[in-house]
């Protein structure tokens, strides 16, 4: 690395050093998993260790803000909640990486929106780092947009997921973007992955196993098709990002209204996607 590289690393804020170390950890285990496979328990162990890197470096959710108020958590609870959040973001990004272009578009739009928040707040480093991640996603999309010639793999999905969690915690800590607005920015992935996980848990299925039960997969299989589903997903991502920017200075009542609208929207979309898929399956079975 050289003396210059080492001096640059030591000049970084301690929180960013923790983020860098955690990113390295999840990327290495992701690469090994891509090459030959890693048992789920070992992947989880590394992910928890990476989450602790963020927490120890000071990036944790001590206060959960929401429109019109906040909840101050006890330090032990804050550590557990923050670690669970990081681990879930790492895994949900990997769960959602099942369609060409989808994960790359979420990274481009999500981190690009965070960069815009940083620019509006005048925070150069936050803006620059999120811009770098967004531009890397754009470069990746050149070869990943359908039909894809390049794929994220676990190494890329884990990296984007970990960075999304780290940047959201960092942006919340700096007062650039409240965590609840950050969650809204990445809500297309969070809502789909979380709802699918809960449904699989209720049905007694193994949540760590590969499946095709996400809403976007139902949409593709119902007849909408890959490209149309991706275009609609991009439209949702852009709309969510615009909403997040509008919420930044909106009144409390408007904030709750927009949150309610998006909640109802996601419930309707996921219900329709699954209903369409099951109807399509019934029709196929009847024709057979």
Number of C-alpha atoms within 10 A of each C-alpha: 5 6 7 8 10 10 10 9 13 10 10 10 10 16 17 19 17 22 25 17 16 25 24 16 20 28 22 17 21 23 17 15 17 14 11 7 12 15 8 11 9 11 19 17 12 19 27 18 18 24 32 23 23 30 23 13 15 17 27 26 25 20 16 15 16 15 17 10 8 10 10 12 14 10 13 10 13 18 21 15 15 23 24 15 18 27 23 20 25 25 21 21 26 23 24 21 20 19 20 22 27 22 25 27 23 25 26 23 21 26 29 21 25 28 27 19 21 24 16 13 15 12 16 12 12 21 21 15 16 25 20 15 20 25 16 14 24 18 13 19 24 14 15 22 20 16 11 13 12 15 20 21 16 25 20 21 27 29 22 27 23 30 23 25 27 28 23 28 26 24 22 22 18 14 12 22 23 20 23 16 24 24 19 20 27 24 22 18 24 18 19 21 22 15 16 19 20 13 13 15 12 9 9 9 12 11 13 10 8 9 12 12 17 21 23 27 21 23 24 18 19 18 13 17 14 18 16 13 19 22 13 12 18 18 12 15 23 18 12 23 23 13 18 25 18 13 18 14 10 14 12 13 10 14 21 15 12 17 18 11 11 15 13 11 12 18 13 11 15 20 12 15 21 20 15 18 21 15 13 16 14 12 11 10 9 8 7 6
